Amino acid sequence: MATAQQGILDLLSPYPPGWGGVLLTGAVSTVAISAGAFLIGLLLGTGGALGKLSGIRPLRFLLELYTTVIRAVPELILIVGLYYAGMDGLNRLLAALNLPAFELNGFAVAVAVLGFVQGAYMTEVLRGAILAIPVGQIEAAKAFGMGRRLRFRRIILPALLPNALPGLANLWMSITKDSALVAVVGYQELALATRLAGASTKHYFIFFLASALVYLALTLVSNALFNLVERRVRRGQPKPA
C-alpha cells in the first residue's frame, strides 16, 4: 500500500519524471484561454445586447442571425473550421498575392473562436438583464438630460449586473470546460496534458482523476469569486426571504 501511494505521488510530482508540472501548466493555459474568451464574449455580448435593443432593423437582423447561427453550430466545428479551413483560405490568398504563408496560433484561435461563441450567449443574457430593468429608471434618466453613455454607465450597467451575474457565471463555468476542445488544433491545455500523461504512463485513472479535481477546484474558486461580486453589486438591495 505504501509503495502504491509513493508511486502516485511520484507520478503527480511537479518535477520530472512526474507529470504534475505538465498538468499545472495545462491548468494555467485553460484559465488563460477561458479568461480571454470570456472578456471577448463580454464585449461582443454587451454590444450585441445594446444593438438588439437599439431599434435599428438591419442591425437587429444581423445580430439575430449571429446569435441563432452561433448557438446552433457546435464549438468543435467552429474551431476546426477556423483553424484548418480558415488557415487554408488565408494561405491561398497570401499565395495569390505572392506573400509568405501564415501559421495561425492555436491559443489565438481558441480565444477568438470561444470568445465569438460566448458573445452570442452573452448577448441574450445581457439583453434579458437590460429588459428586466424597470423602464421608469431609464425614463427618469432621460428626463434628467443624461446622454446615452452616461445613462448606460450610471443607470443601466449597475441595474443589469445583479440580473446578469448568474447567467454570466454559468457561461464562465461552461467555457472552462469548452476550452478542452482546443486540443483538436494541438494546443496543450489541461485536457490534452491529461491525455498525454495518461498515454505516457498508462495510469489513465490517476491523471484523469487529478484533472477532474483541478476542474473542480477551478469551479469552487470561480463560485466564490462570483458570489463576492454578486454581494457587491447587490449591496443595498433587500435580501430574498
C-alpha positions as CSV (number, residue, x, y, z in Angstrom):
1,M,0.0,0.0,0.0
2,A,2.8,2.4,0.9
3,T,4.6,1.6,-2.4
4,A,1.4,2.3,-4.4
5,Q,0.9,5.6,-2.6
6,Q,4.5,6.6,-3.2
7,G,4.1,5.7,-6.9
8,I,1.1,8.0,-7.2
9,L,3.0,10.9,-5.5
10,D,5.8,10.3,-7.9
11,L,3.5,10.4,-10.9
12,L,1.9,13.7,-9.8
13,S,5.2,15.3,-8.7
14,P,5.7,18.8,-10.3
15,Y,9.3,17.7,-11.1
16,P,10.4,15.2,-13.8
17,P,9.8,12.4,-14.2
18,G,6.5,13.4,-12.5
19,W,3.7,14.9,-14.7
20,G,2.3,17.3,-12.1
21,G,4.1,20.3,-13.6
22,V,2.6,19.5,-17.0
23,L,-0.9,19.3,-15.5
24,L,-0.4,22.6,-13.7
25,T,0.9,24.3,-16.9
26,G,-2.2,22.9,-18.7
27,A,-4.4,24.3,-16.0
28,V,-2.9,27.8,-16.4
29,S,-3.5,27.6,-20.1
30,T,-7.1,26.6,-19.5
31,V,-7.6,29.6,-17.3
32,A,-5.9,31.9,-19.8
33,I,-8.0,30.7,-22.7
34,S,-11.2,30.9,-20.6
35,A,-10.4,34.4,-19.3
36,G,-9.5,35.8,-22.8
37,A,-12.6,34.2,-24.4
38,F,-14.8,35.4,-21.6
39,L,-13.7,39.0,-22.0
40,I,-14.1,38.9,-25.7
41,G,-17.6,37.4,-25.3
42,L,-18.5,40.1,-22.7
43,L,-17.6,42.9,-25.1
44,L,-19.4,41.2,-28.0
45,G,-22.4,40.4,-25.8
46,T,-22.7,44.0,-24.5
47,G,-22.6,45.4,-28.0
48,G,-24.9,42.7,-29.2
49,A,-27.5,43.3,-26.5
50,L,-27.5,47.1,-27.0
51,G,-27.7,46.6,-30.8
52,K,-30.7,44.3,-30.5
53,L,-32.5,46.8,-28.3
54,S,-31.5,49.8,-30.4
55,G,-34.4,49.6,-32.8
56,I,-32.2,49.7,-35.9
57,R,-33.8,46.9,-38.0
58,P,-30.8,45.9,-40.2
59,L,-28.6,45.7,-37.1
60,R,-31.1,43.7,-35.2
61,F,-31.5,41.3,-38.1
62,L,-27.7,40.8,-38.3
63,L,-27.4,40.2,-34.6
64,E,-30.4,37.8,-34.6
65,L,-28.7,35.9,-37.4
66,Y,-25.4,35.9,-35.4
67,T,-26.9,34.6,-32.1
68,T,-29.0,32.0,-33.9
69,V,-26.3,30.5,-36.1
70,I,-23.6,30.5,-33.5
71,R,-25.7,28.9,-30.9
72,A,-26.8,26.2,-33.4
73,V,-23.3,25.2,-34.6
74,P,-21.1,23.2,-32.1
75,E,-17.9,24.9,-30.9
76,L,-15.8,22.0,-32.1
77,I,-16.9,22.5,-35.7
78,L,-16.2,26.3,-35.4
79,I,-12.7,25.7,-34.0
80,V,-11.8,23.1,-36.6
81,G,-13.3,25.2,-39.4
82,L,-11.5,28.4,-38.5
83,Y,-8.2,26.7,-37.8
84,Y,-7.9,24.4,-40.8
85,A,-10.3,25.8,-43.4
86,G,-9.6,29.4,-42.4
87,M,-5.8,28.9,-42.4
88,D,-6.0,27.2,-45.8
89,G,-8.1,30.0,-47.3
90,L,-5.8,32.7,-45.8
91,N,-2.7,31.0,-47.2
92,R,-4.3,30.6,-50.6
93,L,-5.0,34.4,-50.6
94,L,-1.5,35.2,-49.5
95,A,0.0,32.9,-52.2
96,A,-2.1,34.7,-54.8
97,L,-0.6,38.0,-53.5
98,N,3.0,36.5,-53.6
99,L,3.2,36.7,-49.8
100,P,4.6,34.1,-47.4
101,A,2.3,31.6,-45.8
102,F,0.9,32.3,-42.3
103,E,0.5,29.9,-39.4
104,L,-2.3,30.5,-37.1
105,N,-1.5,30.3,-33.4
106,G,-3.6,27.7,-31.5
107,F,-4.0,29.9,-28.5
108,A,-5.2,32.8,-30.5
109,V,-7.7,30.6,-32.4
110,A,-9.0,29.1,-29.2
111,V,-9.6,32.5,-27.6
112,A,-11.1,34.1,-30.7
113,V,-13.5,31.2,-31.5
114,L,-14.6,30.6,-28.0
115,G,-15.0,34.3,-27.4
116,F,-17.1,34.7,-30.6
117,V,-19.3,31.8,-29.4
118,Q,-19.6,33.2,-25.9
119,G,-20.6,36.6,-27.4
120,A,-23.8,35.0,-28.8
121,Y,-24.8,33.6,-25.5
122,M,-23.9,36.7,-23.6
123,T,-25.9,38.8,-26.0
124,E,-29.1,37.1,-24.9
125,V,-28.1,37.0,-21.2
126,L,-27.4,40.8,-21.1
127,R,-30.4,41.6,-23.3
128,G,-32.6,39.8,-20.8
129,A,-30.9,41.6,-17.9
130,I,-31.5,45.0,-19.6
131,L,-35.1,44.2,-20.3
132,A,-35.6,43.4,-16.5
133,I,-34.7,46.9,-15.6
134,P,-37.8,49.0,-14.7
135,V,-38.4,51.3,-17.6
136,G,-39.2,54.1,-15.2
137,Q,-35.5,54.3,-14.2
138,I,-34.4,54.8,-17.8
139,E,-37.1,57.3,-18.5
140,A,-36.1,59.3,-15.3
141,A,-32.5,59.4,-16.5
142,K,-33.7,60.7,-19.9
143,A,-35.8,63.3,-18.1
144,F,-32.7,64.5,-16.2
145,G,-30.9,65.0,-19.6
146,M,-28.5,62.1,-19.4
147,G,-26.9,61.1,-22.7
148,R,-26.7,57.5,-23.8
149,R,-23.2,56.9,-22.5
150,L,-23.9,58.5,-19.1
151,R,-27.2,56.7,-18.9
152,F,-25.6,53.4,-19.6
153,R,-22.8,53.9,-17.1
154,R,-24.9,55.4,-14.2
155,I,-28.3,53.6,-14.7
156,I,-28.3,50.6,-17.0
157,L,-24.9,49.0,-16.0
158,P,-25.5,49.0,-12.2
159,A,-29.0,47.7,-12.7
160,L,-28.3,45.0,-15.1
161,L,-25.3,43.4,-13.3
162,P,-27.4,41.8,-10.5
163,N,-29.7,40.2,-13.1
164,A,-26.9,39.1,-15.4
165,L,-24.4,37.7,-13.0
166,P,-26.0,34.3,-12.5
167,G,-26.1,33.7,-16.3
168,L,-22.6,35.1,-16.7
169,A,-21.3,32.8,-14.0
170,N,-22.9,29.8,-15.8
171,L,-21.2,30.8,-19.1
172,W,-17.8,31.1,-17.3
173,M,-18.2,27.6,-15.9
174,S,-19.2,26.4,-19.4
175,I,-16.2,28.0,-21.1
176,T,-13.7,26.5,-18.7
177,K,-14.9,23.1,-19.9
178,D,-15.2,24.1,-23.6
179,S,-11.6,25.1,-23.5
180,A,-10.8,21.4,-23.7
181,L,-12.0,21.5,-27.3
182,V,-8.8,23.4,-28.5
183,A,-6.9,20.1,-28.1
184,V,-8.1,19.4,-31.7
185,V,-5.7,22.1,-33.0
186,G,-2.8,20.7,-31.0
187,Y,-2.8,23.4,-28.3
188,Q,-1.9,21.9,-24.9
189,E,-4.3,22.8,-22.1
190,L,-5.4,20.7,-19.1
191,A,-7.4,18.1,-21.0
192,L,-4.7,17.4,-23.6
193,A,-2.0,17.4,-20.9
194,T,-4.0,14.8,-19.0
195,R,-4.3,12.6,-22.1
196,L,-0.6,12.9,-22.8
197,A,0.3,12.0,-19.2
198,G,-2.0,9.0,-19.2
199,A,-0.8,7.8,-22.6
200,S,2.8,8.1,-21.5
201,T,2.4,6.3,-18.1
202,K,-0.6,4.1,-18.8
203,H,-2.1,5.4,-15.5
204,Y,-5.2,7.0,-17.0
205,F,-7.3,6.8,-13.9
206,I,-4.9,8.6,-11.8
207,F,-4.4,11.5,-14.2
208,F,-8.0,11.9,-15.2
209,L,-9.0,11.9,-11.5
210,A,-6.3,14.5,-10.8
211,S,-7.6,16.6,-13.8
212,A,-11.2,16.3,-12.6
213,L,-10.1,17.6,-9.1
214,V,-8.3,20.5,-10.8
215,Y,-11.5,21.4,-12.7
216,L,-13.5,21.1,-9.5
217,A,-11.0,23.4,-7.8
218,L,-11.4,26.0,-10.6
219,T,-15.2,25.8,-10.2
220,L,-15.1,26.3,-6.5
221,V,-12.8,29.3,-6.7
222,S,-14.9,30.7,-9.5
223,N,-18.1,30.3,-7.5
224,A,-16.5,32.1,-4.5
225,L,-15.4,35.0,-6.7
226,F,-18.8,35.3,-8.4
227,N,-20.5,35.2,-5.0
228,L,-18.3,38.1,-3.8
229,V,-19.0,40.1,-6.9
230,E,-22.8,39.4,-6.6
231,R,-22.8,40.5,-3.0
232,R,-21.0,43.7,-4.1
233,V,-23.4,44.6,-6.9
234,R,-26.5,43.7,-4.8
235,R,-25.5,45.8,-1.8
236,G,-28.4,47.9,-0.6
237,Q,-31.0,45.6,-2.1
238,P,-33.4,43.7,0.1
239,K,-32.4,40.1,0.7
240,P,-34.8,37.4,-0.6
241,A,-36.8,35.7,2.1
